[in-house]
Amino acid sequence: MVLTTVTVPRPYTYSTGLALPSVAANLFTKEDATIMDWGMQNRLARIIKPEDGRAVMLAVDHGYFLGPTSGLEEPRKTIEPLLPYADSIMLTRGVLRTSVDARWDRPVVLRVSGGTSILKELSNEDITVSIEDAIRVNASALALSIFVGGEFEKETLVNLAKLVDEGERCGIPVLAVTAVGKEMARDARYLGLSCRIAAELGAHVVKTYYCEDFESVVQSCPIPVIIAGGKKTPEMEALELTFNAVKHGAVGVDMGRNIFQSDCPVGMIRAVRAIVHEKASVEEARKIYEDAKGLKARRAAAS
């Protein structure tokens, strides 16, 4: 089979002047590139918005290894008010089927790895969802964790490679999540290694952590990078994380606990969205959050 090249519009650039990574470049650049399958492009464009090359993903997949974590005891009650402000939602098929109205049009990033819990070694994951079921729930992307440097590094990387094969066959992009164990440092050297390996194995997007010298992680990774929100931190810290991540090259955030464990989850996701899509400053985003929090308090007092 002969691959052809096409000419497509020039990409957006970040405030740092970095060009969009190559997966987005297939969608938006004038450079010669091997065009992706239409379905792959369409699904990626639902997650990473073509208008600005940015993404706000709501992560609510924590229960697959944490169980009923704080803020997600009743998934439907948590998800429904937040979904209008998310570009996409990352979750398991069980929560999708039981807790998300099928009439919602937000793209689904389906968690397809698991098989472990916090009671044992987390890195011993396997693929837990068939590609047929992913298609059945209309998934826009497949999410899987890799544990570079972990006890089961090889197994998770082979899982990623197999999932990419399935995704390419069916036109569904794969999001690799660079999970970090207790013994692994969240520095540019380690995260750069993990992200690059994910890209080399064919992942279409990678989710990782923000770190010092984050620009080097982005520059050495030829696919879009989305930042993980991580554990709950004070709201201002989470907003600063979001601002710095997109400033230094991330296409957006995949945030969970820093949103749904916030005192005002709707205000928090609105503030995060303002930074990612509207180029709001941290102070402007803080005001959005504080205003929403104040309104919530007044409504509670009046009820």
C-alpha distance (Angstrom), angle and dihedral (degrees) to the residues before:
residue distance angle dihedral
M1 . . .
V2 3.81 . .
L3 3.81 116.7 .
T4 3.78 114.4 -141.9
T5 3.78 129.0 -151.7
V6 3.76 127.3 -132.4
T7 3.76 137.6 -167.1
V8 3.82 116.3 -123.3
P9 3.85 133.4 168.8
R10 3.85 122.0 -69.0
P11 3.82 115.9 -92.7
Y12 3.73 129.1 -108.0
T13 3.79 115.2 -107.8
Y14 3.75 130.0 -141.1
S15 3.78 123.1 -117.3
T16 3.80 86.7 -97.3
G17 3.81 90.8 59.7
L18 3.81 93.1 -113.0
A19 3.78 114.6 147.2
L20 3.76 118.2 -122.6
P21 3.83 112.8 -91.4
S22 3.76 119.1 -97.5
V23 3.81 99.9 -94.3
A24 3.80 89.6 57.9
A25 3.79 88.7 39.8
N26 3.79 89.7 63.4
L27 3.78 86.2 60.5
F28 3.77 102.1 40.8
T29 3.83 116.0 18.2
K30 3.78 135.7 96.5
E31 3.77 90.7 -144.0
D32 3.80 117.2 108.5
A33 3.78 107.7 -96.0
T34 3.77 138.3 160.6
I35 3.78 102.6 -101.8
M36 3.79 118.9 -123.5
D37 3.75 123.9 -124.2
W38 3.81 110.0 -81.9
G39 3.79 93.5 -117.1
M40 3.80 92.2 50.8
Q41 3.81 91.3 50.3
N42 3.78 92.8 46.4
R43 3.79 93.7 51.1
L44 3.80 93.0 47.2
A45 3.80 90.5 48.4
R46 3.80 89.5 56.0
I47 3.81 90.6 55.9
I48 3.82 101.2 35.9
K49 3.79 104.8 40.1
P50 3.84 113.0 -127.8
E51 3.81 91.0 -146.8
D52 3.80 93.0 71.4
G53 3.81 107.0 -3.7
R54 3.81 90.8 -115.5
A55 3.81 135.7 124.2
V56 3.80 139.7 -161.2
M57 3.79 110.0 -164.9
L58 3.81 121.5 -175.7
A59 3.81 110.8 -143.1
V60 3.80 115.2 -152.4
D61 3.81 100.0 148.0
H62 3.82 95.3 103.9
G63 3.79 94.6 109.4
Y64 3.80 92.9 71.0
F65 3.81 88.8 80.7
L66 3.85 105.0 5.0
G67 3.80 99.5 47.2
P68 3.84 117.3 -150.0
T69 3.80 96.7 -1.5
S70 3.81 120.4 -174.0
G71 3.78 110.9 -72.6
L72 3.80 93.8 18.3
E73 3.79 99.7 67.6
E74 3.82 88.3 113.4
P75 3.80 105.2 26.7
R76 3.80 97.6 -168.7
K77 3.82 93.0 55.6
T78 3.81 90.0 50.0
I79 3.79 97.9 44.1
E80 3.82 103.9 43.2
P81 3.84 99.7 67.0
L82 3.82 92.5 42.0
L83 3.79 100.9 46.8
P84 3.84 96.6 79.0
Y85 3.82 89.6 62.9
A86 3.82 97.8 46.5
D87 3.80 125.2 86.4
S88 3.80 89.6 -151.9
I89 3.78 140.1 -6.2
M90 3.81 128.0 -131.1
L91 3.79 114.3 -151.5
T92 3.80 146.7 125.2
R93 3.78 124.7 -83.9
G94 3.82 90.8 -113.3
V95 3.80 94.3 57.4
L96 3.80 90.8 40.1
R97 3.78 92.8 56.1
T98 3.81 96.2 42.1
S99 3.79 103.8 34.0
V100 3.82 111.1 28.9
D101 3.80 122.8 72.6
A102 3.80 108.6 -123.1
R103 3.81 89.5 -137.7
W104 3.80 91.3 69.8
D105 3.79 112.1 103.3
R106 3.80 99.4 -151.7
P107 3.82 114.1 124.8
V108 3.79 116.4 -110.1
V109 3.80 123.1 -130.2
L110 3.78 98.9 -162.1
R111 3.80 120.9 -148.1
V112 3.80 103.7 -135.4
S113 3.81 101.8 169.0
G114 3.79 128.6 77.1
G115 3.77 141.8 96.4
T116 3.81 96.5 147.2
S117 3.80 137.1 82.1
I118 3.80 137.9 -159.4
L119 3.81 87.4 -92.5
K120 3.82 92.5 72.4
E121 3.82 142.1 19.0
L122 3.80 106.0 -41.4
S123 3.79 95.8 -159.7
N124 3.80 92.8 66.6
E125 3.81 91.9 89.5
D126 3.77 129.9 146.5
I127 3.79 135.4 -171.6
T128 3.80 105.9 -81.8
V129 3.82 102.8 178.6
S130 3.79 127.8 61.4
I131 3.79 120.3 -130.0
E132 3.81 87.6 -120.4
D133 3.80 91.8 60.1
A134 3.80 90.9 45.5
I135 3.81 88.2 55.5
R136 3.80 90.2 45.1
V137 3.82 91.7 59.1
N138 3.82 91.1 43.3
A139 3.81 95.3 -116.9
S140 3.80 115.2 -168.4
A141 3.81 92.4 -160.6
L142 3.80 140.7 5.1
A143 3.82 119.9 -128.3
L144 3.79 124.6 -154.9
S145 3.82 132.9 166.3
I146 3.79 123.8 -126.0
F147 3.80 123.0 -162.9
V148 3.79 107.0 -155.1
G149 3.79 107.4 -168.7
G150 3.80 92.5 13.1
E151 3.78 128.4 121.2
F152 3.81 91.5 -98.5
E153 3.80 97.6 37.7
K154 3.80 94.7 131.6
E155 3.78 94.4 48.3
T156 3.81 94.0 51.3
L157 3.80 93.1 45.6
V158 3.81 91.6 49.7
N159 3.81 87.7 48.9
L160 3.80 88.7 54.3
A161 3.79 92.6 50.3
K162 3.81 91.6 49.6
L163 3.79 91.7 47.3
V164 3.81 91.2 50.9
D165 3.81 89.0 53.4
E166 3.80 89.8 53.4
G167 3.78 92.5 43.9
E168 3.80 93.0 50.4
R169 3.79 90.4 48.5
C170 3.80 91.4 54.1
G171 3.80 101.2 31.5
I172 3.82 95.9 -111.6
P173 3.84 119.2 134.3
V174 3.80 121.8 -130.7
L175 3.81 124.8 -132.7
A176 3.81 111.9 -155.4
V177 3.81 114.0 -154.1
T178 3.80 113.0 -152.7
A179 3.78 98.6 -144.2
V180 3.79 115.6 -159.9
G181 3.81 121.4 -146.8
K182 3.79 126.9 -154.8
E183 3.79 92.3 -95.1
M184 3.82 95.2 50.2
A185 3.79 122.5 90.3
R186 3.78 119.4 -134.6
D187 3.78 94.5 -133.8
A188 3.79 132.4 130.6
R189 3.78 93.6 -103.3
Y190 3.80 95.0 55.1
L191 3.80 96.7 37.5
G192 3.80 90.9 45.5
L193 3.80 89.0 53.0
S194 3.81 92.8 49.0
C195 3.80 94.9 46.2
R196 3.78 93.7 46.8
I197 3.81 92.6 49.5
A198 3.81 89.5 50.4
A199 3.81 89.9 52.2
E200 3.80 92.7 45.5
L201 3.81 90.0 54.3
G202 3.79 90.4 53.9
A203 3.81 106.1 -97.1
H204 3.79 112.2 157.4
V205 3.82 97.5 -151.2
V206 3.80 131.1 14.1
K207 3.79 129.4 -150.7
T208 3.78 115.6 -153.3
Y209 3.80 143.6 145.7
Y210 3.77 130.1 -82.0
C211 3.79 115.3 -112.6
E212 3.78 143.1 162.5
D213 3.83 110.6 -68.3
F214 3.79 89.1 20.6
E215 3.81 90.2 159.9
S216 3.80 89.5 71.9
V217 3.81 90.5 55.1
V218 3.81 90.7 53.5
Q219 3.80 94.8 43.4
S220 3.80 92.6 53.2
C221 3.82 94.0 46.6
P222 3.83 114.9 78.6
I223 3.82 94.2 -160.9
P224 3.82 131.5 65.9
V225 3.81 115.7 -77.9
I226 3.80 122.2 -144.3
I227 3.79 120.2 -168.4
A228 3.80 123.2 -126.1
G229 3.79 115.5 -132.9
G230 3.79 93.0 -143.6
K231 3.79 124.9 -169.4
K232 3.80 121.2 -7.6
T233 3.79 113.5 -75.9
P234 3.82 131.4 170.7
E235 3.80 111.2 -67.8
M236 3.81 95.1 -112.0
E237 3.81 91.0 53.2
A238 3.81 91.1 51.1
L239 3.81 90.9 49.5
E240 3.80 91.3 48.6
L241 3.81 88.9 49.8
T242 3.80 90.1 52.8
F243 3.80 93.2 47.3
N244 3.81 94.5 47.8
A245 3.80 93.3 44.5
V246 3.81 95.5 55.5
K247 3.81 91.5 38.6
H248 3.80 89.8 57.2
G249 3.79 98.7 45.0
A250 3.81 113.1 -74.3
V251 3.80 114.9 133.5
G252 3.79 89.3 -140.1
V253 3.78 145.6 -61.1
D254 3.78 138.5 -66.8
M255 3.79 98.6 -155.4
G256 3.79 129.5 174.8
R257 3.79 122.3 146.8
N258 3.80 93.7 34.1
I259 3.79 86.4 59.7
F260 3.80 108.7 34.2
Q261 3.83 94.3 37.1
S262 3.81 91.5 49.7
D263 3.82 120.8 109.8
C264 3.81 86.2 -115.7
P265 3.82 110.4 25.0
V266 3.81 95.3 179.7
G267 3.79 91.5 50.0
M268 3.78 90.5 48.6
I269 3.79 96.8 51.5
R270 3.80 90.0 45.6
A271 3.81 89.5 52.6
V272 3.81 92.1 48.1
R273 3.79 90.4 48.1
A274 3.80 91.0 51.6
I275 3.81 90.6 56.3
V276 3.80 95.2 45.3
H277 3.80 100.5 42.0
E278 3.80 106.3 18.3
K279 3.81 98.3 38.9
A280 3.80 90.9 -123.3
S281 3.79 119.3 173.6
V282 3.79 120.5 -117.7
E283 3.80 89.6 -104.5
E284 3.80 92.4 50.7
A285 3.80 90.0 49.0
R286 3.81 91.0 47.8
K287 3.80 89.7 55.4
I288 3.81 90.7 51.7
Y289 3.80 88.9 52.5
E290 3.81 95.1 45.0
D291 3.81 92.8 47.6
A292 3.80 91.3 51.4
K293 3.80 91.3 45.9
G294 3.80 90.8 51.0
L295 3.80 91.7 49.6
K296 3.79 90.2 50.1
A297 3.81 90.7 51.6
R298 3.82 92.8 49.1
R299 3.80 91.8 50.0
A300 3.79 90.8 49.1
A301 3.80 91.2 50.0
A302 3.80 91.6 49.4
S303 3.79 94.9 50.1
